[in-house]
Amino acid sequence: MFETPEEVIGWLDNRLKFGIKPGLERMERLMAALGHPERYIRAVHVGGTNGKGSTVAFLRAIVEEAGLEAGTFTSPHMDHPCERIAVNGRPIGGKDLIACAEAVLPAVERLDREGNPPTEFEILTAMALHYFAFVHPVDVAIFEVGLGGRLDSTNVLHPLVSVITNVGHDHMNILGSTLKEIAAEKAGIIKNGVPLVTAARGEALETVAGTAKEKRAAVYRLGKQFQYTDLGPAENGERFSLQLVFKTFPDLEIGMFGRHQLENASLAAMAAYLLQTYYSFFIEDEHIAEGLKKAEWKGRFQIVSRRPLVILDGAHNPEGAASLTETFQRHFPEKKATVLFSALKDKPLAEMIAILDQLGGKLVFTEFSHPRGERAERLLSLSRAADKRAVKDWKGELARLIGGLTEEEALIVTGSLYFIAAVHPVVQKILKL
């Protein structure tokens, strides 16, 4: 048994050696052993390639603004593993973490003995489901898909609403080499009769809509059943108008940066509207407006300092890199960017780096401690930027870059979300935040 939260985290970290093992058999065994917590939860299930975490954050803020309790399950964490299981933004407490780990431990040990060991993510998912069902029941639990959808451990849920943000090129070594194949995996979270909110486009949308039709799930598509109009950048985010099915918001503001966040905010607002209309959640117009304005999400074009200007952004695939580039040019067209970049080797690195090359500034490639981390020299070789270099000591380089920033410059730290999570506490110490 576990004496401290640190022991639980150490136990979970040790499970990372089992890697990623898509499939629901182990989760179904865990659910049965725990008394099927997934059946006691009113959930919203959020999948897609980019924007999952931001959409969860927007929806959580709306639900919280309505005076309700929202549980969230997200990944990866930014500062502490307990952030991944939270209620109204408050990470799970130490005693509850221990209780949830001890609840799931016998079933994990049984599967281990049978030679079918659950992964770290599967155990965390089971702990979150147990927490929101039996330890700290919530009004709604918002679950972010870990990888794909169809075979992801969160897919034991039967939610009130499903959300598929978009479909792009990510985890192609696992999900498939074409958008159609990836979309089929994402669409695996669609359940019989459960309404779907999506911003998928093109052939990905065709696949998603086809699955929804088979499942007799109503589809609420961005650009058709609901749509937004970009009203331009605000000082601390973005402004937009939003037209839902029977409702218009003429002037909304969000505290996150980037045109792509307007899409995520619209998806969250539509999901909240369905919770209200389908399931009688007491969510008013002002709750949607205020929730969207207050929502925050670390590591997504997060301005940690304005003087000097330092931005953290987990742009971990080509679509994310494109959004980062557009957002920087939209909000800081007068600034010259220096980019500190590190990523995992199983990503489409050449495409990502080609997009970052277009920023026209200085590119510094580095590496960090992760089993799938790519070497700095390899990243450097993929760049065609005129001003570029590779360094191994990212902590020392981060301090040097921040110390040398002028009023006309900005530092963007980007790449893997795992890299951003490592950087986040270090940059706060350097800036004395």
C-alpha positions in Angstrom: 0.0 0.0 0.0 1.0 3.6 -0.4 2.1 5.9 2.4 2.5 9.2 0.5 1.4 10.8 -2.8 5.0 10.7 -3.9 4.9 6.9 -3.7 1.9 6.8 -5.9 3.5 9.1 -8.5 6.7 6.9 -8.4 4.6 3.8 -8.9 2.8 5.4 -11.9 6.1 6.7 -13.4 7.5 3.1 -13.2 4.6 2.0 -15.4 5.8 4.2 -18.2 8.1 1.3 -19.2 5.0 -0.5 -20.6 4.7 2.3 -23.2 1.5 2.9 -25.2 -0.7 -0.2 -25.8 -3.9 0.7 -27.6 -6.9 -1.5 -26.7 -9.8 -1.6 -24.2 -9.5 -5.1 -22.8 -7.4 -4.1 -19.8 -9.6 -1.0 -19.1 -12.7 -3.1 -19.2 -11.1 -5.5 -16.6 -10.2 -2.5 -14.4 -13.7 -1.1 -14.7 -15.3 -4.4 -13.6 -12.9 -4.6 -10.6 -13.8 -1.1 -9.5 -17.6 -1.5 -9.8 -17.9 0.2 -13.2 -17.4 3.8 -12.2 -17.7 4.9 -15.8 -21.5 4.1 -15.5 -22.0 6.6 -12.7 -20.4 9.6 -14.4 -22.1 12.3 -16.5 -19.3 13.0 -18.9 -18.2 15.0 -21.9 -15.6 13.2 -24.0 -13.2 15.5 -26.0 -11.1 14.0 -28.8 -9.4 15.4 -31.9 -5.8 16.2 -32.9 -5.3 19.8 -31.7 -7.2 22.0 -29.2 -8.5 19.2 -26.9 -7.0 20.7 -23.8 -8.1 24.2 -24.6 -11.6 23.0 -25.3 -11.7 21.2 -22.0 -10.5 24.4 -20.3 -13.2 26.5 -21.9 -16.0 24.1 -21.1 -14.8 23.6 -17.5 -14.8 27.4 -17.0 -18.4 27.6 -18.3 -19.6 24.8 -16.1 -17.8 26.4 -13.1 -19.2 29.8 -13.9 -22.7 28.2 -13.7 -22.0 27.2 -10.1 -21.5 23.5 -10.9 -18.5 21.2 -10.2 -16.5 20.1 -13.2 -14.1 17.3 -13.0 -11.3 17.3 -15.7 -9.0 14.5 -16.9 -6.2 15.9 -19.1 -2.7 15.2 -20.2 0.2 15.8 -20.0 0.5 17.8 -16.8 2.4 21.1 -16.7 3.7 21.5 -13.1 2.6 18.4 -11.2 1.1 15.0 -12.1 -1.9 15.7 -9.8 -3.1 18.4 -12.2 -4.3 15.7 -14.6 -7.2 14.8 -12.3 -8.9 18.0 -11.0 -12.1 19.5 -9.8 -12.8 23.1 -10.9 -9.1 23.4 -11.6 -8.0 22.1 -8.1 -5.7 19.1 -8.5 -6.7 15.9 -6.7 -5.5 16.0 -3.1 -2.8 13.6 -1.7 -5.2 11.5 0.4 -7.6 11.1 -2.5 -4.8 10.2 -4.8 -3.7 7.4 -2.4 -7.2 6.2 -2.0 -7.8 6.0 -5.8 -4.4 4.2 -6.3 -5.2 1.7 -3.6 -8.6 1.1 -5.1 -7.1 0.1 -8.5 -4.0 -1.6 -7.2 -5.4 -5.2 -6.7 -6.8 -5.3 -10.2 -3.5 -3.9 -11.6 -1.5 -6.6 -9.8 -3.9 -9.3 -11.1 -3.3 -8.2 -14.7 0.4 -8.0 -14.1 0.4 -11.6 -12.9 -1.5 -12.6 -16.0 1.2 -11.0 -18.2 -1.1 -8.2 -19.4 0.1 -5.2 -17.4 -1.9 -2.0 -17.6 0.0 1.1 -18.8 0.5 4.3 -16.7 -2.2 6.1 -18.7 -4.7 3.3 -18.3 -4.2 3.3 -14.5 -4.5 7.1 -14.3 -7.7 6.9 -16.4 -9.1 4.3 -14.0 -8.2 6.4 -11.0 -9.9 9.4 -12.5 -13.1 7.5 -13.2 -13.1 6.1 -9.7 -12.5 9.6 -8.2 -15.3 11.3 -10.1 -17.7 8.5 -9.5 -17.2 7.4 -5.9 -14.7 9.7 -4.1 -15.6 13.2 -5.3 -18.7 13.0 -7.5 -19.0 16.0 -9.8 -21.8 17.5 -11.8 -20.0 16.8 -15.1 -16.6 15.1 -15.8 -14.8 16.3 -18.9 -12.4 13.7 -20.2 -9.7 14.5 -22.8 -8.8 11.6 -25.1 -5.1 10.5 -24.6 -4.3 9.2 -28.1 -6.7 8.5 -31.0 -10.1 7.6 -29.7 -11.4 4.2 -30.7 -8.8 2.3 -28.6 -8.0 5.0 -26.1 -8.4 4.1 -22.4 -11.0 6.9 -21.9 -13.3 5.3 -24.5 -15.0 3.1 -21.8 -17.1 6.2 -21.2 -20.7 6.6 -22.5 -20.8 10.4 -22.4 -23.6 13.0 -22.6 -21.8 14.8 -25.4 -18.9 13.9 -27.6 -16.5 16.5 -29.1 -14.0 16.0 -31.9 -12.1 19.2 -32.3 -10.4 18.5 -35.6 -8.3 15.9 -37.4 -4.7 16.5 -38.3 -1.4 14.7 -38.8 -0.3 13.3 -35.4 0.7 9.9 -34.0 0.7 8.6 -37.6 2.9 5.7 -36.5 -0.1 4.4 -34.5 -3.2 6.0 -35.9 -2.6 5.7 -39.7 -0.8 7.5 -42.5 -3.8 9.3 -44.0 -6.4 11.8 -42.6 -9.1 9.3 -43.4 -7.4 6.6 -41.3 -6.7 9.0 -38.4 -10.3 10.4 -38.6 -11.7 6.8 -38.3 -9.7 6.4 -35.1 -10.9 9.7 -33.7 -14.5 8.9 -34.7 -14.3 5.8 -32.5 -15.4 7.9 -29.5 -18.8 8.5 -31.1 -21.5 6.6 -29.2 -25.0 5.5 -30.2 -27.4 8.4 -29.9 -24.9 10.7 -28.2 -24.7 14.2 -29.9 -21.4 15.1 -31.5 -19.9 18.6 -31.7 -17.0 18.9 -34.2 -14.8 21.2 -36.3 -13.6 18.4 -38.5 -13.3 19.4 -42.2 -12.9 17.8 -45.7 -12.4 14.1 -45.9 -11.9 13.8 -42.1 -15.4 15.3 -41.7 -16.8 12.8 -44.2 -15.4 9.9 -42.1 -16.6 11.4 -38.8 -20.1 12.2 -40.2 -20.3 8.7 -41.6 -19.6 7.1 -38.3 -22.1 9.5 -36.6 -24.8 8.4 -39.1 -24.1 4.8 -38.4 -24.5 5.5 -34.6 -27.5 7.7 -35.1 -25.7 10.5 -33.3 -26.8 14.1 -34.1 -23.9 16.1 -35.5 -23.3 19.8 -34.7 -20.7 21.0 -37.1 -18.8 24.2 -36.8 -19.6 26.3 -39.9 -23.0 24.8 -40.4 -25.1 24.3 -37.2 -23.0 26.9 -35.4 -20.4 29.4 -36.5 -18.2 32.2 -35.2 -17.0 35.5 -36.7 -13.5 36.7 -35.9 -13.7 40.3 -34.5 -9.9 40.7 -34.3 -7.3 40.5 -31.5 -7.9 41.9 -28.0 -5.1 43.0 -25.7 -5.3 39.9 -23.6 -6.8 37.4 -26.1 -9.4 37.4 -28.9 -12.8 38.9 -29.7 -15.5 37.1 -31.7 -19.3 36.7 -32.3 -20.9 33.4 -32.0 -24.1 32.0 -33.6 -25.4 28.8 -31.9 -28.5 26.9 -33.0 -31.1 29.3 -31.6 -28.8 31.8 -29.9 -26.5 34.6 -30.8 -23.6 36.1 -28.8 -22.7 39.4 -30.7 -19.5 40.2 -28.8 -17.5 37.6 -26.8 -13.9 37.7 -25.6 -11.5 34.9 -24.6 -8.3 35.2 -22.6 -6.4 32.7 -24.8 -4.4 33.8 -27.9 -4.9 32.7 -31.5 -7.6 32.5 -34.1 -7.6 28.7 -33.6 -8.8 29.3 -30.0 -12.0 30.9 -31.3 -12.7 27.5 -32.8 -12.1 25.7 -29.5 -14.2 28.3 -27.6 -17.0 27.8 -30.0 -16.9 24.0 -29.6 -17.0 24.4 -25.8 -19.9 26.8 -26.0 -21.9 24.5 -28.3 -21.2 21.6 -26.0 -22.4 23.6 -23.0 -25.5 24.6 -24.9 -26.2 20.9 -25.5 -25.8 20.1 -21.8 -28.4 22.8 -21.2 -30.9 21.8 -23.9 -30.6 18.0 -23.9 -29.9 17.4 -20.2 -31.3 20.5 -18.4 -28.0 21.8 -17.0 -28.6 25.2 -15.5 -26.2 27.0 -17.9 -27.2 30.6 -18.8 -25.9 32.9 -21.6 -23.8 34.9 -19.1 -22.2 31.7 -17.8 -21.0 30.9 -21.3 -19.7 34.5 -21.9 -18.0 34.8 -18.6 -16.6 31.3 -18.6 -15.0 31.8 -22.1 -13.4 35.0 -20.9 -12.0 33.5 -17.7 -10.7 30.2 -19.1 -6.9 29.6 -19.0 -4.7 26.8 -20.3 -1.0 26.6 -19.5 1.4 26.0 -22.3 -0.8 27.1 -25.2 0.6 30.4 -26.4 1.1 31.3 -22.7 2.6 34.7 -22.2 4.7 34.1 -19.1 6.3 37.5 -19.3 5.6 40.7 -21.4 8.9 42.5 -20.5 10.8 40.6 -21.7 8.3 38.9 -24.0 8.5 35.1 -23.3 5.9 32.7 -24.7 5.4 29.0 -24.1 3.5 27.0 -26.7 3.1 23.2 -27.0 3.0 23.2 -30.8 3.7 19.5 -31.2 2.6 18.9 -34.8 2.5 20.8 -38.1 -1.0 22.2 -37.4 0.1 23.4 -34.0 3.3 25.0 -35.5 1.1 26.8 -38.1 -1.2 28.1 -35.4 1.7 29.3 -33.3 3.3 31.2 -36.3 0.0 32.8 -37.2 -0.8 33.8 -33.7 2.6 35.4 -33.1 2.4 37.4 -36.3 -1.2 38.4 -35.5 -0.5 39.8 -32.0 3.2 40.8 -32.2 3.9 41.7 -35.9 6.6 44.2 -34.8 8.6 41.7 -32.7 11.5 39.6 -33.9 11.2 36.0 -32.7 13.9 33.7 -31.2 12.6 30.1 -31.0 13.9 27.4 -28.6 12.6 24.1 -29.9 12.6 20.5 -28.8 10.4 17.6 -29.9 9.8 13.9 -29.9 11.3 11.8 -32.7 8.0 10.2 -33.8 6.6 13.5 -34.9 6.6 15.0 -38.5 9.6 17.1 -37.6 10.6 18.3 -41.0 7.1 19.8 -41.6 7.1 21.4 -38.2 10.5 22.9 -38.5 9.8 24.2 -42.1 6.9 26.2 -40.6 9.0 27.6 -37.8 11.7 28.6 -40.3 9.2 31.0 -41.8 9.2 33.1 -38.6 12.5 34.5 -40.0 14.2 34.8 -36.6 16.8 32.8 -34.7 16.2 29.1 -34.2 17.8 27.2 -31.3 17.4 23.4 -31.2 17.8 21.5 -28.0 17.0 18.2 -26.4 15.4 17.1 -23.1 15.1 14.0 -21.0 12.4 11.8 -22.6 12.5 8.2 -24.0 11.3 9.5 -27.4 13.1 12.8 -27.4 15.0 13.7 -30.6 18.6 14.9 -30.5 19.4 18.6 -31.0 21.7 18.0 -33.9 19.1 16.0 -35.8 16.6 18.8 -35.3 19.2 21.3 -36.5 19.8 19.3 -39.7 16.1 19.6 -40.7 16.1 23.4 -40.6 16.9 25.7 -43.5 16.9 28.9 -41.3 19.9 31.2 -41.9 20.4 31.8 -38.1 20.3 28.5 -36.3 22.3 26.4 -33.8 22.0 23.3 -31.6 22.6 23.2 -27.8 22.3 20.3 -25.4 22.0 22.3 -22.1 18.5 23.8 -22.6 18.3 25.2 -19.0 21.5 27.3 -19.5 20.5 28.3 -23.0 17.0 29.4 -21.7 18.6 31.7 -19.1 21.0 33.1 -21.7 18.3 33.8 -24.2 16.0 35.5 -21.6 18.9 37.6 -20.3 19.7 38.8 -23.8 16.2 39.8 -25.0 15.8 43.4 -26.1 12.5 45.4 -26.3 12.2 44.5 -30.0 12.6 40.7 -29.5 10.5 37.8 -28.2 11.5 34.3 -27.0 9.1 31.5 -28.1 9.7 28.1 -26.4 7.9 25.5 -28.3 7.7 21.8 -29.4 6.7 18.9 -27.4 4.2 19.5 -24.5 6.5 17.3 -22.4 9.3 19.8 -23.1 7.0 22.8 -22.3 6.1 21.0 -19.0 9.8 20.7 -18.1 10.5 24.4 -19.1 7.5 25.9 -17.2 8.9 25.8 -13.6 12.4 26.7 -14.8 11.3 29.8 -16.7 9.3 31.0 -13.7 12.5 30.7 -11.6 14.6 32.6 -14.1 12.0 35.4 -14.4 11.4 35.3 -10.6 7.7 35.0 -11.1 
